[in-house]
């Protein structure tokens, strides 16, 4: 029997007991505290009734406890085992427990001889106390202490009911979150929870952040055995703050009767854009699922993965073709991705319109096309004689970062962000935009009238409209798109203008740090910039006298439209949450 840990502080009325030993029980999924108290409290206290205080923080979690005799303390109190279901995150030395019961608050201190035990010794010393103890949660606590420790292999087949669970891929969400892609079948509805375990870390039940996905392969394989199955037995699940050891990842499956089994989780491999694409290729959502899926499962993790992708050093090289202007009035920045031939057409037209006082910067965001672009550049300069620079990126960053790289190298008083598939109709277009900005200090960013090849409107300013088919998120719409241009000329304020052609003061663009790079690869970064301009008390506007042709999106035609459509929805989610409403809190399984 343990020696009583009694000292002079025991005489202090505010101290109601001592903890003799404690530790983290990974298999049980929580912390154990064993000692004695001067009096019992009511069983089944709420989860926030017991707080464990540590040197560098505290934890408050689901509580189980049992009572046992302590004859060694000569009737001064009763033995107690307290279990708090929580992760094993180290918060420094244990200080004590605070128990808020209906009869008042009790303080249970760490004994001077407090021992911090490893799991095997901790469970071995605690389990007999619970076996001989009492309390309404004693049976549940005993079941937790009887769990087998994960030993690196799946144990689902040993469970008394059929459970099928597999993780096809894990994706790290820095610093310590995880996205899981896999499938799950529970024919008898016997599972209470599935949690990700990693070293001392443990997730909340994955079902809180879980979306089902179609898995026809699994349904075809198992329906002959179990009958009709949910076609969406696949899943993407998010486990935030749950990774402590990448070499020891596994799922803990808890049945409703308390038994548990384990399933291995593969180590994460994919990072960056391939990881984002893998997740978005899995999902196929109905309109009513969009908001919950992005809010609870994939929105924040994918934005985080993208931030890490862009966080490293950006290695670039630069080449000049022809003599560059000493003090350019405007720096025109054109990102290149997909079709390189548009740059040839654009250079041909610009060379006819007089560009001597401006500088032209092409940013290649498609490294495999480097040789193609350089060959084209040599030919274009020899044929048209228009000077320009090319900035070569060593990796595909996306539309916003590519423009920002160009912005960092710009020298002009003004900036014009221009797409490679935008072609001027007549000379003087850029000078008109610059004059507008100089004459009206309330203008922050100026757009142009953009036309389709047939002369109908592609862009004449943008407005924001909630679309019910996309969770009511705000989308930038183009009033008058596809119609003949209005005869109204001059400068008109707008809610936003397109990044296909927008001009602004370089000082303002740099102060706003260019385009926000949370918008992945493209979409919504231009309207975000316009809204940030409006936050400065300035206005977006369109000058209808400035007319260019826009071969909309032809510069980035790709065959993989489905995952890219979800990427656009991810950007729409980011945009709406930032500018129009706050995210909904996670609640229940989708």
C-alpha positions as CSV (number, residue, x, y, z in Angstrom):
1,X,0.0,0.0,0.0
2,X,1.2,3.5,-0.8
3,X,2.7,5.6,2.0
4,X,0.5,8.7,2.8
5,X,1.9,11.9,1.3
6,X,1.0,14.2,4.2
7,X,2.8,17.4,5.0
8,X,2.1,20.6,6.9
9,X,0.0,21.9,4.0
10,X,-2.5,19.2,4.7
11,X,-3.6,21.2,7.7
12,X,-4.6,24.1,5.4
13,X,-8.4,24.0,4.9
14,X,-8.1,24.9,1.2
15,X,-6.2,21.8,0.4
16,X,-8.5,18.8,0.1
17,X,-6.0,16.1,-0.9
18,X,-2.8,15.0,-2.7
19,X,-1.8,13.2,-5.9
20,X,0.9,10.6,-5.3
21,X,1.6,9.5,-8.9
22,X,0.4,10.4,-12.3
23,X,1.1,9.9,-16.0
24,X,-0.2,9.6,-19.5
25,X,-1.9,6.3,-20.6
26,X,-1.8,6.4,-24.4
27,X,-4.0,3.2,-24.9
28,X,-6.6,4.7,-22.6
29,X,-6.3,8.1,-24.3
30,X,-5.8,10.3,-21.2
31,X,-4.1,11.3,-18.0
32,X,-4.3,9.3,-14.8
33,X,-3.9,10.9,-11.4
34,X,-3.9,8.7,-8.2
35,X,-3.9,9.9,-4.6
36,X,-6.3,10.7,-1.9
37,X,-8.9,13.4,-0.9
38,X,-10.5,14.4,2.3
39,X,-14.0,13.8,1.0
40,X,-15.9,12.4,-2.0
41,X,-17.6,14.4,-4.6
42,X,-20.7,13.5,-6.7
43,X,-20.1,11.1,-9.5
44,X,-20.6,12.1,-13.2
45,X,-19.3,15.6,-12.9
46,X,-19.4,17.6,-16.2
47,X,-16.4,17.7,-18.4
48,X,-15.3,21.1,-17.3
49,X,-15.6,20.4,-13.6
50,X,-12.0,19.1,-13.1
51,X,-9.0,21.1,-14.2
52,X,-5.5,19.7,-14.2
53,X,-2.9,22.5,-13.6
54,X,0.6,22.1,-15.0
55,X,3.6,24.4,-14.9
56,X,2.9,25.7,-18.5
57,X,-0.8,25.4,-18.8
58,X,-3.8,23.4,-17.9
59,X,-6.2,20.8,-19.4
60,X,-9.9,20.3,-18.9
61,X,-11.5,17.2,-20.4
62,X,-13.9,14.3,-20.0
63,X,-13.6,13.0,-16.5
64,X,-13.9,9.4,-15.1
65,X,-13.0,8.5,-11.5
66,X,-13.2,5.8,-9.0
67,X,-12.8,5.6,-5.2
68,X,-11.0,3.0,-3.0
69,X,-10.1,2.5,0.6
70,X,-6.9,4.1,2.0
71,X,-6.4,2.5,5.5
72,X,-2.8,4.0,5.5
73,X,-4.2,7.5,6.1
74,X,-6.1,6.5,9.2
75,X,-9.5,7.7,8.2
76,X,-8.4,11.1,7.1
77,X,-9.7,10.6,3.6
78,X,-10.4,8.2,0.7
79,X,-8.3,7.0,-2.2
80,X,-9.1,8.5,-5.7
81,X,-8.2,7.7,-9.3
82,X,-9.0,10.5,-11.7
83,X,-8.9,10.0,-15.5
84,X,-9.0,13.0,-17.9
85,X,-9.4,12.1,-21.5
86,X,-6.9,14.3,-23.4
87,X,-3.8,14.3,-25.5
88,X,-0.4,13.7,-23.9
89,X,0.9,17.1,-24.8
90,X,3.6,18.0,-22.2
91,X,2.8,21.1,-20.2
92,X,5.6,20.9,-17.7
93,X,5.5,19.7,-14.2
94,X,2.1,18.7,-12.7
95,X,0.9,21.2,-10.0
96,X,-2.5,19.9,-8.9
97,X,-6.2,19.3,-9.6
98,X,-9.1,21.7,-9.1
99,X,-12.5,20.0,-8.7
100,X,-15.6,22.2,-9.0
101,X,-18.3,20.2,-7.3
102,X,-21.8,21.3,-6.2
103,X,-20.5,21.3,-2.7
104,X,-17.7,23.7,-3.5
105,X,-14.3,23.8,-5.1
106,X,-11.6,21.3,-3.9
107,X,-7.8,21.8,-4.4
108,X,-5.8,18.6,-4.7
109,X,-2.1,19.3,-4.7
110,X,0.9,17.4,-6.1
111,X,2.6,15.5,-3.3
112,X,6.2,16.3,-2.5
113,X,7.0,12.8,-3.5
114,X,5.0,12.9,-6.7
115,X,6.0,10.3,-9.2
116,X,5.5,10.6,-13.0
117,X,5.2,7.1,-14.3
118,X,5.6,5.5,-17.7
119,X,2.5,4.0,-19.2
120,X,3.2,0.3,-18.4
121,X,4.0,1.1,-14.7
122,X,1.2,3.6,-14.4
123,X,-1.5,1.2,-15.6
124,X,0.0,-1.7,-13.5
125,X,-0.3,0.4,-10.3
126,X,-3.6,2.0,-11.1
127,X,-5.7,-1.0,-12.4
128,X,-5.8,-2.9,-9.0
129,X,-7.0,0.3,-7.3
130,X,-9.9,0.5,-9.8
131,X,-10.7,-3.2,-9.6
132,X,-11.2,-2.9,-5.8
133,X,-12.8,0.5,-6.0
134,X,-16.3,1.9,-6.3
135,X,-18.0,4.6,-8.3
136,X,-20.5,4.9,-11.2
137,X,-17.7,5.3,-13.8
138,X,-15.5,2.5,-12.4
139,X,-16.5,-0.1,-15.1
140,X,-15.8,2.4,-17.9
141,X,-12.5,3.3,-16.4
142,X,-11.5,-0.3,-15.9
143,X,-12.3,-0.9,-19.6
144,X,-10.0,1.9,-20.6
145,X,-7.2,0.5,-18.4
146,X,-7.7,-2.9,-20.0
147,X,-6.9,-1.7,-23.5
148,X,-4.0,-3.2,-25.4
149,X,-1.2,-0.8,-26.4
150,X,-0.8,-0.3,-30.2
151,X,2.1,-2.5,-31.3
152,X,2.4,-1.5,-35.0
153,X,-0.2,-3.8,-36.5
154,X,-3.9,-3.7,-37.3
155,X,-6.1,-5.4,-34.7
156,X,-9.6,-4.7,-36.2
157,X,-9.9,-8.4,-37.2
158,X,-9.8,-9.3,-33.5
159,X,-12.9,-7.3,-32.6
160,X,-16.1,-9.2,-32.0
161,X,-17.9,-7.4,-34.9
162,X,-17.0,-6.8,-38.5
163,X,-15.2,-3.5,-39.0
164,X,-13.5,-2.5,-42.3
165,X,-11.3,0.6,-42.2
166,X,-8.4,1.6,-44.3
167,X,-6.4,4.8,-44.8
168,X,-5.2,5.1,-48.4
169,X,-3.2,8.3,-47.8
170,X,-2.3,10.8,-45.1
171,X,-1.4,14.4,-45.8
172,X,0.3,16.5,-43.2
173,X,-1.3,19.9,-42.4
174,X,1.5,21.8,-40.6
175,X,2.4,22.0,-37.9
176,X,0.5,19.1,-36.4
177,X,-2.7,18.4,-38.3
178,X,-3.5,15.6,-40.7
179,X,-5.9,15.0,-43.6
180,X,-6.8,11.4,-44.1
181,X,-8.2,9.8,-47.2
182,X,-9.7,6.3,-47.0
183,X,-12.8,4.2,-46.6
184,X,-14.9,2.8,-43.7
185,X,-17.7,0.2,-43.5
186,X,-19.4,-0.6,-40.2
187,X,-22.2,-3.1,-41.1
188,X,-23.6,-3.5,-37.6
189,X,-23.2,0.2,-36.6
190,X,-21.0,-0.8,-33.7
191,X,-18.4,2.0,-33.8
192,X,-18.6,4.9,-31.3
193,X,-15.6,6.9,-32.5
194,X,-12.5,6.8,-34.7
195,X,-9.5,8.9,-33.5
196,X,-6.1,9.5,-35.0
197,X,-3.2,8.7,-32.6
198,X,0.3,9.8,-33.0
199,X,2.8,9.3,-30.2
200,X,1.3,11.2,-27.3
201,X,-1.2,13.1,-29.4
202,X,-4.8,12.1,-30.0
203,X,-7.5,13.7,-32.2
204,X,-11.1,14.4,-31.4
205,X,-13.4,11.8,-33.1
206,X,-12.8,12.1,-36.8
207,X,-16.5,12.0,-37.5
208,X,-16.7,15.7,-36.4
209,X,-14.7,16.7,-39.5
210,X,-15.5,14.0,-42.0
211,X,-17.1,14.0,-45.5
212,X,-18.1,10.9,-47.3
213,X,-16.9,10.3,-50.9
214,X,-17.9,7.7,-53.5
215,X,-16.0,4.4,-53.5
216,X,-17.6,2.2,-56.1
217,X,-14.7,-0.2,-55.9
218,X,-15.3,-0.9,-52.2
219,X,-19.1,-1.2,-52.7
220,X,-18.6,-3.7,-55.5
221,X,-16.2,-5.8,-53.4
222,X,-18.2,-6.0,-50.2
223,X,-21.9,-5.8,-51.2
224,X,-22.0,-9.5,-52.0
225,X,-21.1,-10.2,-48.4
226,X,-23.1,-7.5,-46.6
227,X,-25.9,-6.5,-49.0
228,X,-26.6,-2.9,-49.9
229,X,-23.9,-0.5,-48.7
230,X,-23.5,3.3,-48.7
231,X,-21.9,4.3,-52.0
232,X,-20.1,7.1,-50.1
233,X,-18.2,4.8,-47.8
234,X,-15.0,6.6,-48.7
235,X,-14.0,9.6,-46.6
236,X,-11.8,12.6,-46.3
237,X,-11.3,13.5,-42.6
238,X,-9.4,16.3,-40.9
239,X,-7.6,15.8,-37.5
240,X,-6.2,19.1,-36.3
241,X,-3.5,19.3,-33.6
242,X,-3.1,15.5,-33.6
243,X,0.4,14.7,-34.8
244,X,3.3,14.3,-32.4
245,X,5.2,11.5,-34.2
246,X,5.1,10.9,-38.0
247,X,6.6,7.5,-37.6
248,X,3.8,6.3,-35.3
249,X,0.5,7.1,-36.9
250,X,-2.5,4.9,-36.3
251,X,-6.3,5.0,-35.9
252,X,-8.0,4.0,-32.7
253,X,-11.5,2.5,-33.3
254,X,-13.7,2.4,-30.2
255,X,-16.8,0.3,-30.2
256,X,-19.9,1.3,-28.3
257,X,-19.1,-1.4,-25.7
258,X,-15.7,0.1,-25.0
259,X,-13.5,-2.3,-26.9
260,X,-10.9,-0.9,-29.2
261,X,-9.0,-1.9,-32.3
262,X,-6.2,-0.3,-34.2
263,X,-5.5,0.4,-37.9
264,X,-2.2,1.6,-39.3
265,X,-1.9,5.0,-41.1
266,X,0.7,5.4,-43.8
267,X,3.3,8.2,-43.4
268,X,2.5,11.4,-45.4
269,X,4.3,11.7,-48.7
270,X,2.6,14.3,-50.8
271,X,3.0,18.0,-50.1
272,X,2.1,21.3,-51.7
273,X,-0.1,21.4,-54.9
274,X,0.0,17.6,-55.5
275,X,-1.5,17.2,-52.0
276,X,-4.1,19.8,-52.6
277,X,-5.0,18.2,-55.9
278,X,-5.2,14.7,-54.3
279,X,-7.8,15.9,-51.8
280,X,-9.9,17.9,-54.3
281,X,-9.9,14.9,-56.8
282,X,-11.6,12.8,-54.1
283,X,-14.7,14.9,-53.4
284,X,-17.9,15.3,-55.3
285,X,-20.3,17.6,-53.3
286,X,-23.9,18.5,-53.6
287,X,-24.7,22.2,-53.0
288,X,-26.0,21.6,-49.4
289,X,-22.7,19.9,-48.5
290,X,-20.3,22.7,-49.7
291,X,-20.4,25.0,-46.7
292,X,-19.9,22.3,-44.0
293,X,-17.2,20.5,-46.0
294,X,-15.1,23.6,-46.5
295,X,-15.8,25.0,-43.0
296,X,-15.0,21.8,-41.1
297,X,-12.9,19.5,-43.3
298,X,-10.9,20.9,-46.2
299,X,-11.0,24.7,-46.3
300,X,-8.4,25.8,-43.6
301,X,-6.1,22.7,-44.1
302,X,-5.7,23.3,-47.8
303,X,-5.0,27.0,-47.3
304,X,-2.4,26.0,-44.7
305,X,-0.8,23.5,-47.1
306,X,-0.6,26.2,-49.8
307,X,1.0,28.7,-47.4
308,X,3.7,26.2,-46.6
309,X,4.2,25.6,-50.3
310,X,4.9,29.2,-50.9
311,X,6.9,29.9,-47.8
312,X,10.3,28.8,-49.1
313,X,12.8,31.0,-50.9
314,X,11.8,31.9,-54.5
315,X,14.7,31.3,-56.8
316,X,14.3,33.3,-60.0
317,X,16.5,34.3,-62.9
318,X,16.0,37.3,-65.1
319,X,16.8,38.0,-68.8
320,X,16.6,41.2,-70.6
321,X,15.8,41.6,-74.3
322,X,16.8,45.0,-75.7
323,X,17.7,48.2,-73.8
324,X,15.4,48.8,-70.9
325,X,14.0,52.3,-70.1
326,X,15.9,54.2,-67.4
327,X,12.8,55.5,-65.6
328,X,9.7,53.7,-66.8
329,X,6.3,55.4,-66.2
330,X,4.5,52.1,-65.9
331,X,5.6,48.5,-65.3
332,X,3.4,46.1,-67.2
333,X,3.5,42.6,-65.5
334,X,2.3,39.6,-67.5
335,X,2.4,36.1,-65.9
336,X,2.8,33.2,-68.4
337,X,1.3,29.8,-67.9
338,X,0.1,27.3,-70.5
339,X,0.2,28.9,-73.9
340,X,3.4,30.8,-74.7
341,X,2.3,31.9,-78.2
342,X,0.0,34.6,-76.8
343,X,3.2,36.5,-75.8
344,X,4.2,36.7,-79.4
345,X,0.9,38.2,-80.5
346,X,0.8,40.6,-77.6
347,X,4.4,41.8,-78.3
348,X,3.5,42.4,-82.0
349,X,0.5,44.6,-81.1
350,X,2.3,46.5,-78.3
351,X,5.2,47.2,-80.6
352,X,2.9,49.1,-83.0
353,X,1.4,51.2,-80.2
354,X,4.4,53.0,-78.8
355,X,5.7,51.6,-75.5
356,X,9.0,53.5,-75.2
357,X,8.2,55.0,-71.7
358,X,7.0,51.8,-70.1
359,X,8.7,48.6,-69.2
360,X,7.3,45.1,-70.0
361,X,7.9,42.2,-67.6
362,X,6.9,38.6,-68.4
363,X,7.0,36.2,-65.5
364,X,7.2,32.5,-66.5
365,X,5.1,30.4,-64.0
366,X,5.4,27.3,-66.1
367,X,9.0,26.0,-65.7
368,X,8.8,23.1,-68.2
369,X,8.1,25.7,-71.0
370,X,11.3,27.6,-70.3
371,X,13.0,26.6,-73.6
372,X,9.9,27.3,-75.6
373,X,9.5,30.8,-74.1
374,X,13.2,31.7,-74.6
375,X,13.1,30.7,-78.2
376,X,9.9,32.7,-78.7
377,X,11.5,35.7,-76.9
378,X,14.5,35.7,-79.2
379,X,12.4,35.6,-82.2
380,X,9.9,38.3,-81.0
381,X,12.6,40.8,-80.1
382,X,14.3,40.2,-83.5
383,X,11.0,40.8,-85.3
384,X,9.4,43.6,-83.4
385,X,12.2,45.3,-81.6
386,X,10.2,46.0,-78.4
387,X,12.3,45.6,-75.3
388,X,11.1,43.4,-72.4
389,X,12.3,41.4,-69.5
390,X,11.6,37.8,-68.6
391,X,11.6,36.5,-65.0
392,X,11.9,32.8,-64.8
393,X,10.6,30.9,-61.8
394,X,12.0,27.5,-60.9
395,X,8.6,26.2,-59.8
396,X,4.9,26.8,-60.6
397,X,3.7,29.2,-57.9
398,X,0.3,30.4,-59.2
399,X,-1.2,33.6,-60.5
400,X,-0.9,35.8,-57.4
401,X,2.7,34.9,-56.5
402,X,3.8,35.2,-60.1
403,X,2.4,38.7,-60.3
404,X,4.0,39.5,-56.9
405,X,7.4,38.4,-58.2
406,X,7.0,40.8,-61.1
407,X,5.8,43.6,-58.7
408,X,9.0,43.1,-56.6
409,X,11.1,43.8,-59.7
410,X,9.1,46.6,-61.2
411,X,10.5,50.2,-61.4
412,X,7.6,52.2,-62.8
413,X,5.6,54.8,-60.9
414,X,2.5,52.8,-62.0
415,X,1.8,49.1,-62.3
416,X,-0.4,47.4,-64.9
417,X,-1.3,43.7,-64.2
418,X,-2.1,42.3,-67.6
419,X,-3.0,38.7,-68.8
420,X,-1.2,37.3,-71.7
421,X,-4.5,36.7,-73.6
422,X,-5.4,40.4,-73.4
423,X,-4.7,42.3,-76.7
424,X,-4.9,46.1,-77.2
425,X,-7.3,47.3,-79.9
426,X,-5.7,50.7,-80.3
427,X,-2.7,52.8,-79.1
428,X,-2.7,55.0,-76.0
429,X,-4.7,52.7,-73.8
430,X,-2.2,52.6,-71.0
431,X,-1.5,56.3,-71.1
432,X,-5.3,57.0,-70.7
433,X,-5.4,54.8,-67.6
434,X,-2.4,56.5,-66.1
435,X,-3.9,60.0,-66.8
436,X,-7.1,58.9,-65.0
437,X,-5.2,57.9,-61.9
438,X,-3.2,61.1,-61.9
439,X,-6.3,63.3,-62.3
440,X,-8.5,61.6,-59.6
441,X,-6.8,60.8,-56.3
442,X,-9.9,58.9,-55.1
443,X,-9.2,56.2,-57.7
444,X,-7.2,53.2,-56.4
445,X,-7.3,50.7,-59.2
446,X,-8.5,51.2,-62.8
447,X,-9.8,48.5,-65.2
448,X,-10.5,48.6,-68.9
449,X,-13.4,47.6,-71.1
450,X,-12.6,44.1,-72.3
451,X,-14.3,42.6,-75.3
452,X,-14.7,39.1,-76.7
453,X,-13.4,38.5,-80.3
454,X,-16.9,39.2,-81.6
455,X,-17.0,42.7,-80.0
456,X,-19.4,41.8,-77.1
457,X,-18.5,42.7,-73.5
458,X,-16.4,40.4,-71.4
459,X,-15.6,42.9,-68.7
460,X,-17.1,46.3,-67.8
461,X,-16.6,46.2,-64.0
462,X,-17.8,43.6,-61.5
463,X,-20.4,43.2,-58.9
464,X,-20.8,40.6,-56.1
465,X,-23.7,38.2,-56.1
466,X,-24.5,35.3,-53.7
467,X,-25.0,32.1,-55.7
468,X,-27.4,29.6,-54.0
469,X,-25.9,26.7,-56.0
470,X,-22.6,27.4,-54.3
471,X,-23.7,27.7,-50.7
472,X,-24.7,31.4,-51.1
473,X,-21.1,32.4,-51.4
474,X,-20.4,35.8,-53.0
475,X,-19.1,35.5,-56.6
476,X,-17.9,38.4,-58.8
477,X,-20.3,38.8,-61.7
478,X,-19.8,40.7,-65.0
479,X,-22.9,42.9,-65.7
480,X,-23.5,43.1,-69.5
481,X,-21.3,40.2,-70.3
482,X,-22.0,38.9,-73.8
483,X,-23.9,42.1,-74.8
484,X,-22.8,44.9,-77.0
485,X,-20.9,47.7,-75.2
486,X,-22.8,50.6,-73.8
487,X,-22.4,53.9,-75.5
488,X,-21.7,55.6,-72.1
489,X,-18.1,56.5,-72.1
490,X,-15.6,57.8,-69.5
491,X,-14.6,56.6,-66.0
492,X,-17.2,54.8,-63.9
493,X,-16.7,53.5,-60.4
494,X,-17.2,49.8,-59.8
495,X,-17.3,47.3,-56.9
496,X,-14.3,45.6,-58.4
497,X,-12.4,45.1,-61.7
498,X,-10.7,42.1,-63.2
499,X,-7.0,41.3,-62.8
500,X,-6.9,40.6,-66.5
501,X,-6.1,44.3,-66.9
502,X,-5.8,46.6,-63.9
503,X,-3.6,49.6,-63.4
504,X,-2.7,51.3,-60.1
505,X,0.1,53.2,-58.4
506,X,3.1,51.0,-57.6
507,X,3.4,52.5,-54.1
508,X,-0.2,51.4,-53.3
509,X,0.3,48.0,-54.8
510,X,3.5,47.5,-52.8
511,X,1.8,48.8,-49.6
512,X,-1.0,46.3,-50.1
513,X,1.7,43.6,-50.8
514,X,0.2,42.8,-54.1
515,X,-2.2,40.0,-54.6
516,X,-3.1,37.8,-51.6
517,X,-1.4,34.4,-52.1
518,X,-4.0,32.5,-50.1
519,X,-5.9,32.3,-53.4
520,X,-4.4,29.2,-54.9
521,X,-3.3,29.3,-58.6
522,X,-6.0,31.8,-59.7
523,X,-9.5,33.3,-59.1
524,X,-10.7,35.9,-56.6
525,X,-7.3,37.4,-55.9
526,X,-8.2,40.4,-58.1
527,X,-11.5,41.1,-56.3
528,X,-9.7,40.7,-53.0
529,X,-7.2,43.3,-54.0
530,X,-10.1,45.6,-55.0
531,X,-11.7,45.2,-51.7
532,X,-8.5,46.0,-49.9
533,X,-8.2,49.1,-52.0
534,X,-11.7,50.1,-50.9
535,X,-10.7,49.6,-47.3
536,X,-8.2,52.4,-47.9
537,X,-11.0,54.7,-48.9
538,X,-10.2,54.5,-52.6
539,X,-12.3,53.2,-55.5
540,X,-12.0,50.7,-58.3
541,X,-13.2,52.1,-61.6
542,X,-13.5,51.3,-65.3
543,X,-12.5,53.6,-68.1
544,X,-14.8,52.7,-71.0
545,X,-12.5,54.6,-73.4
546,X,-9.8,51.9,-72.8
547,X,-10.8,49.0,-75.0
548,X,-8.9,45.7,-75.3
549,X,-9.8,42.2,-76.4
550,X,-9.7,39.3,-73.9
551,X,-9.5,35.7,-75.1
552,X,-10.9,34.7,-71.7
553,X,-9.0,31.8,-70.1
554,X,-7.6,30.5,-73.4
555,X,-4.1,31.0,-72.0
556,X,-4.6,28.3,-69.4
557,X,-6.7,25.6,-71.0
558,X,-6.3,22.3,-69.1
559,X,-8.1,19.0,-69.3
560,X,-8.4,18.4,-65.6
561,X,-11.3,20.8,-65.0
562,X,-13.1,18.9,-62.1
563,X,-10.4,19.3,-59.4
564,X,-9.7,22.8,-60.7
565,X,-13.4,23.7,-60.3
566,X,-13.2,22.7,-56.6
567,X,-10.0,24.7,-56.3
568,X,-12.0,27.7,-57.6
569,X,-14.6,26.9,-54.9
570,X,-11.9,26.8,-52.3
571,X,-10.9,30.4,-53.3
572,X,-14.6,31.4,-53.3
573,X,-14.8,30.0,-49.7
574,X,-11.7,32.0,-48.6
575,X,-13.0,35.2,-50.3
576,X,-16.5,34.9,-48.8
577,X,-15.2,34.1,-45.3
578,X,-12.8,37.0,-45.4
579,X,-15.1,39.7,-46.8
580,X,-18.7,38.7,-46.3
581,X,-19.1,36.5,-43.2
582,X,-17.3,34.5,-40.5
583,X,-16.9,30.7,-40.7
584,X,-19.4,28.5,-39.0
585,X,-18.1,26.5,-36.0
586,X,-17.6,22.8,-36.4
587,X,-20.4,20.8,-34.9
588,X,-21.6,17.4,-36.2
589,X,-20.7,14.8,-38.8
590,X,-21.6,15.8,-42.4
